[in-house]
Amino acid sequence: MTGLGGPNKVLIYSHDSFGLGHLRRCRAIAHSLVEAERDLSVLILSGSPIIGSFDFRSRVDFVRVPGMIKLRNGEYTPLHLHIRTEQTLAMRASIIQHTAEIFDPDLFIVDKEPLGLRGEVGDTLSLLKERGCRLVLGLRDVMDEPALLVPEWHRKNVLPALRDLYDDIWVYGLPQICNPLEGLTLPASVRRKITFTGYLRRELPSAQPTQDLEAFVQEPYILITAGGGGDGEEIVDWVLRAYETDDTLPARALIVFGPFMQPERQKDFRDRAERLGNVRAITFDAHVEGLIDGAEGIVAMGGYNTFCEILSFDKRALIVPRTRPRMEQYIRASKAEALGLVRMLANNGRRDPRRMVRALRDLSTQPKPSEVDLPGLLGGLDKVNALVAPWLRSRRGPIPQYAHARV
């Protein structure tokens, strides 16, 4: 068994190079695991170019692989390196495999992509399987609409890995909101591996807002967040149009563009915000949880992490989901609205400022998420800790029966 006689180790793989979702989810899990297990180290493999901007707890570290970015046609290209895509993918796969070989984890958690970007973790999964490492696929609550997910996973030949390699499949959500594998024909052996954990609760960071925001956040404000910002231009434009149309909106707005929004678009939006007395704009804050906690309400695109933060800090939220290239945010927002957790404002392309003005005015009167009774809604991190603990302890002997039990 891997790890005999040494400290426990968990390796987490996050393929994402553009955006913040996968990285922030993996970071939350890593921090929760080391807090629960004193004899544990967690290493995160990530392609994020800004992973170094985040704080990591003791016994959590990361290895950054060369970044890739997805083009509009669905193809990937190197984020910074001027070399062929095949070379970059080969480098990434080699770094991933050699890191796993040397780190020798007891548990390997793969985020979202069962075989990694273009199959880059396939060999690593086989290597660690032979060593007795437990392999876990972690999925967010929504992947995509079944009509798109089913052919995509068929094309990637995912089923053999789910059947033969992975020991567990964790869904970081609740079936009452969504089943990310809906529409897939899965054998019973794979269905038995699935556990819905609940959403991943977020905590307040110890860091305070930057000095130039200190005065602004002392008075009530609505937070508008575009996530990573790479596809957040429409929501920012729509909110600015609302404040430009109606200068009597009662709440001030704090807009966070996201680190991946194009600089020229940021400048245009910042110039518009500066002409408004009740709107402030910043590019990025690695401790956005503090800004969410202090806000009177949230306007967001509704990615997985933002949704977790809305629930964790019990905030009234208006979700303006994107529908391209995936329907993930729309599916999540519509299901959550049906349960009374949030309100949704669909973007029909026209972005009528009067619709946004009405939605912003109504934000203060809508229910908070805590008024909806959904047992286990934010139990995700506790459930993950409970699922991991028996397997880590088993390194000193046979795997206990309860290591396989659904918790």
C-alpha positions in Angstrom: 0.0 0.0 0.0 1.3 3.4 -0.9 2.3 5.7 2.0 3.2 2.9 4.5 5.2 4.2 7.4 5.1 7.9 6.3 2.7 10.9 6.5 -0.5 10.9 4.6 -0.6 12.6 1.2 -3.4 13.7 -1.1 -2.8 14.8 -4.7 -5.4 17.0 -6.4 -5.5 17.7 -10.1 -7.2 20.8 -11.6 -6.8 21.1 -15.4 -8.1 24.7 -15.7 -5.9 27.4 -17.1 -8.5 30.1 -17.6 -10.9 31.0 -14.9 -11.0 30.5 -11.2 -13.6 27.9 -10.6 -11.6 24.6 -10.5 -8.7 26.1 -8.6 -10.8 27.7 -5.9 -12.8 24.5 -5.4 -9.7 22.4 -5.1 -8.1 24.9 -2.7 -11.2 24.8 -0.4 -11.0 21.0 -0.3 -7.3 21.0 0.4 -7.6 23.5 3.3 -10.5 21.5 4.8 -8.5 18.2 4.6 -5.4 19.5 6.3 -7.5 21.1 9.0 -9.2 17.8 9.7 -6.1 15.6 9.4 -2.9 16.8 11.2 -0.7 14.2 9.6 -1.6 15.1 6.0 0.0 17.1 3.2 -1.9 18.1 0.1 -0.4 19.0 -3.3 -2.4 20.7 -6.0 -1.5 20.3 -9.7 -2.9 23.2 -11.6 -2.5 25.1 -14.9 -3.8 28.4 -13.5 -1.5 31.3 -14.2 -2.6 33.1 -11.0 -2.4 30.3 -8.5 0.4 32.1 -6.8 -1.9 35.0 -6.0 -3.8 32.9 -3.5 -2.8 32.1 0.1 -2.4 28.4 1.0 -2.4 26.9 4.5 0.5 25.1 6.0 0.9 21.6 4.5 -0.8 22.7 1.2 1.3 23.5 -1.8 1.0 23.5 -5.6 2.8 22.5 -8.8 1.9 24.7 -11.8 2.0 23.0 -15.2 2.2 25.0 -18.4 -1.1 26.8 -19.1 -3.5 26.1 -21.9 -6.4 28.2 -23.1 -9.5 27.0 -24.9 -10.3 28.9 -28.2 -13.8 29.7 -29.4 -13.6 26.7 -31.8 -13.1 24.3 -28.9 -9.4 23.7 -29.6 -6.7 24.3 -27.0 -3.5 26.3 -27.4 -0.6 27.2 -25.1 -1.4 30.2 -22.8 2.1 31.7 -22.9 4.6 29.4 -24.5 5.2 29.8 -28.3 5.5 26.1 -28.9 3.1 23.5 -30.5 0.1 22.4 -28.6 1.3 18.8 -28.7 4.6 19.8 -27.0 2.8 21.6 -24.3 0.4 18.8 -23.6 3.3 16.3 -23.5 5.1 18.5 -21.0 2.0 18.8 -18.8 1.4 15.0 -18.9 5.1 14.4 -18.0 5.1 16.8 -15.1 1.8 15.4 -13.8 3.1 11.8 -13.9 6.5 12.5 -12.4 5.0 14.5 -9.6 2.6 11.7 -8.8 5.4 9.1 -9.0 7.6 11.0 -6.5 4.9 12.4 -4.2 3.3 8.9 -4.0 -0.1 10.0 -2.7 -2.6 7.9 -0.7 -5.5 9.5 -2.5 -5.7 11.2 -5.9 -8.6 13.6 -6.5 -9.2 14.6 -10.2 -11.4 17.6 -10.6 -14.1 17.5 -13.3 -12.3 16.0 -16.3 -12.1 12.2 -15.7 -9.0 11.7 -18.0 -7.7 15.3 -17.6 -7.2 17.8 -20.4 -6.9 15.8 -23.7 -6.3 12.6 -21.6 -3.2 13.9 -19.9 -3.9 12.1 -16.5 -4.7 8.7 -18.0 -1.2 7.2 -17.5 -1.0 8.7 -14.0 -4.3 7.1 -13.1 -3.0 3.7 -14.2 0.3 4.2 -12.4 -1.4 5.1 -9.1 -4.0 2.4 -9.4 -1.2 -0.2 -9.5 0.3 1.3 -6.4 -2.9 1.0 -4.4 -3.7 4.7 -4.4 -7.4 5.5 -4.1 -8.7 7.4 -7.1 -11.6 9.8 -6.8 -13.4 11.9 -9.5 -14.8 15.1 -8.1 -17.6 16.7 -10.0 -19.4 20.0 -9.6 -23.2 19.9 -9.3 -23.8 20.7 -13.0 -21.6 19.7 -15.9 -23.7 20.6 -19.0 -27.0 19.8 -20.6 -27.2 16.1 -21.3 -27.5 16.6 -25.0 -24.0 18.0 -25.0 -22.4 16.1 -22.2 -23.3 12.6 -23.4 -21.6 12.9 -26.8 -18.7 14.7 -25.3 -17.9 12.0 -22.8 -18.6 9.3 -25.4 -16.0 11.0 -27.7 -13.5 11.2 -24.8 -14.1 7.5 -24.0 -14.7 8.3 -20.3 -16.7 5.2 -19.3 -13.8 2.7 -19.0 -12.0 5.0 -16.6 -15.2 5.4 -14.5 -15.7 1.7 -14.5 -12.1 0.3 -14.1 -10.0 3.0 -12.6 -12.0 5.3 -10.2 -12.9 4.0 -6.8 -15.3 6.9 -6.0 -17.2 9.7 -7.7 -18.0 12.7 -5.5 -20.6 15.2 -6.6 -20.2 18.5 -4.8 -23.9 19.3 -4.6 -27.3 17.8 -3.9 -29.5 15.7 -6.2 -32.5 18.0 -5.4 -30.7 20.7 -7.4 -29.0 18.7 -10.1 -27.5 15.4 -11.1 -24.4 16.2 -13.3 -24.5 12.8 -14.9 -28.1 12.9 -15.9 -28.6 11.4 -19.4 -25.6 9.2 -19.2 -26.2 5.4 -19.3 -24.0 4.1 -16.5 -23.6 0.5 -15.3 -24.7 -0.3 -11.8 -21.0 -0.6 -10.7 -20.4 3.0 -11.6 -23.6 4.3 -10.1 -22.7 2.7 -6.8 -19.5 4.8 -6.7 -21.5 8.1 -6.7 -21.9 10.1 -3.5 -23.6 13.5 -3.3 -21.7 15.5 -0.7 -23.6 18.8 -0.6 -22.0 22.1 -1.5 -18.6 23.2 -0.2 -19.0 25.8 2.5 -16.6 28.8 2.3 -15.1 30.7 5.3 -14.0 34.3 5.8 -10.3 34.9 5.0 -8.2 36.5 7.7 -7.0 39.2 5.3 -8.8 42.5 5.3 -9.9 44.5 2.2 -7.2 46.5 0.5 -6.7 50.0 1.9 -8.3 51.7 -1.0 -11.5 49.8 -0.4 -11.6 50.2 3.4 -13.7 53.3 3.4 -16.1 52.1 0.6 -17.1 48.8 2.3 -18.0 50.6 5.5 -21.3 51.6 3.9 -24.0 49.3 2.3 -23.1 48.1 -1.2 -24.1 45.5 -3.8 -21.3 43.3 -5.1 -21.2 42.6 -8.8 -18.8 39.8 -9.6 -17.9 38.4 -13.0 -15.9 35.4 -11.7 -12.7 35.1 -13.6 -13.9 37.8 -15.9 -13.0 36.1 -19.2 -16.6 36.0 -20.2 -18.1 38.5 -17.8 -18.3 41.6 -20.0 -22.1 41.4 -20.5 -23.1 41.3 -16.9 -20.8 44.3 -16.1 -22.1 46.3 -19.0 -25.7 45.5 -18.1 -25.2 46.7 -14.5 -23.4 49.9 -15.6 -26.3 50.6 -18.0 -28.7 50.3 -15.1 -26.8 52.8 -13.0 -26.4 55.1 -15.9 -30.1 55.0 -16.6 -31.4 55.5 -13.0 -29.2 57.6 -10.6 -31.7 57.0 -7.8 -30.8 53.4 -7.3 -30.5 53.1 -3.5 -27.5 50.8 -3.2 -24.0 51.6 -4.3 -22.3 49.0 -6.5 -18.8 47.4 -6.2 -17.8 45.7 -9.4 -15.1 43.1 -9.5 -14.0 42.5 -13.1 -12.0 39.3 -12.6 -8.3 38.9 -13.5 -9.0 37.5 -17.0 -11.1 40.3 -18.4 -9.4 42.0 -21.3 -7.6 45.2 -20.1 -9.2 47.4 -22.8 -12.6 46.3 -21.6 -11.7 46.9 -18.0 -10.5 50.5 -18.9 -13.8 51.2 -20.7 -15.9 49.9 -17.8 -13.7 51.7 -15.2 -14.1 55.0 -17.1 -17.9 54.6 -17.0 -17.9 53.7 -13.3 -15.8 56.8 -12.5 -18.5 59.0 -14.0 -21.0 57.5 -11.6 -20.9 58.6 -8.0 -22.3 55.4 -6.6 -20.2 52.8 -8.5 -16.7 51.5 -7.7 -14.7 49.0 -9.8 -11.7 46.9 -9.1 -9.9 44.2 -11.1 -9.5 41.3 -8.7 -9.4 40.5 -5.0 -8.0 37.1 -4.0 -10.0 37.4 -0.7 -13.3 38.0 -2.4 -15.1 36.1 0.4 -14.7 39.1 2.6 -16.4 41.4 0.0 -19.2 38.9 -0.4 -19.8 38.7 3.3 -20.0 42.5 3.6 -22.4 43.0 0.7 -26.1 43.7 1.0 -26.7 41.5 -2.0 -24.8 39.8 -4.9 -25.2 40.1 -8.7 -23.2 37.3 -10.4 -23.0 35.0 -13.3 -23.5 32.1 -11.0 -20.5 29.8 -11.4 -20.1 27.0 -8.9 -17.8 28.8 -6.4 -19.9 32.0 -6.4 -23.0 29.9 -5.7 -21.2 28.2 -2.8 -20.3 31.7 -1.4 -23.8 33.0 -1.8 -25.1 30.0 0.2 -22.3 30.2 2.8 -22.7 33.8 3.6 -26.5 33.7 3.2 -26.7 36.5 0.6 -29.7 37.6 -1.5 -28.5 37.0 -5.0 -29.4 37.9 -8.6 -27.9 35.4 -11.0 -27.4 36.4 -14.7 -26.1 33.2 -16.1 -24.1 32.7 -19.3 -25.4 30.2 -21.8 -22.3 29.8 -24.0 -20.2 27.7 -24.4 -22.0 25.6 -21.7 -25.5 25.8 -20.2 -24.0 24.9 -16.7 -24.7 28.3 -15.1 -28.2 28.6 -16.5 -29.2 25.1 -15.3 -27.9 25.8 -11.8 -29.6 29.2 -11.6 -32.9 28.0 -12.9 -33.0 25.0 -10.5 -31.9 27.2 -7.6 -34.5 29.8 -8.4 -37.2 27.1 -8.5 -36.2 26.2 -4.9 -36.2 29.8 -3.8 -32.5 30.1 -3.2 -31.8 32.9 -5.7 -33.4 35.0 -8.4 -32.4 34.7 -12.0 -32.4 37.3 -14.8 -31.9 35.7 -18.2 -29.8 37.7 -20.7 -31.8 37.9 -23.9 -28.9 39.8 -25.7 -30.6 43.2 -25.5 -29.6 44.0 -21.9 -32.5 46.4 -21.4 -31.3 48.6 -18.5 -34.8 49.0 -17.1 -35.0 45.2 -16.5 -31.8 45.4 -14.5 -33.0 48.4 -12.6 -36.1 46.6 -11.5 -34.1 43.5 -10.5 -31.7 45.6 -8.5 -34.5 47.3 -6.7 -36.2 44.0 -5.9 -33.0 42.4 -4.6 -33.4 43.8 -1.1 -36.8 42.2 -0.6 -36.2 38.7 -1.8 -35.7 35.8 0.6 -32.3 34.7 1.9 -31.1 31.2 1.1 -31.3 30.2 4.7 -35.1 30.5 4.5 -35.1 27.4 2.3 -35.0 24.1 4.2 -32.5 21.8 2.4 -30.8 19.3 4.8 -27.1 18.9 4.0 -27.0 21.9 1.6 -23.6 23.1 2.8 -22.2 19.8 4.2 -19.8 19.1 1.4 -16.5 19.7 3.2 -17.5 17.7 6.2 -18.7 14.8 3.9 -15.4 14.9 2.0 -13.4 14.7 5.2 -15.5 11.8 6.4 -15.0 10.0 3.1 -11.2 10.5 3.1 -10.5 9.7 6.8 -10.9 5.9 6.7 -8.8 5.5 3.6 -5.9 7.5 5.1 -6.0 5.5 8.3 -6.0 2.2 6.3 -2.5 2.7 5.1 -1.3 0.9 8.2 -3.4 -2.2 7.5 -6.2 -3.6 5.3 -8.8 -1.2 4.0 -11.7 -1.1 6.6 -15.1 -2.0 5.3 -16.5 1.5 6.1 -14.0 3.1 3.7 -16.3 2.0 0.9 -19.6 3.0 2.7 -21.6 5.9 1.4 -21.5 8.5 4.1 
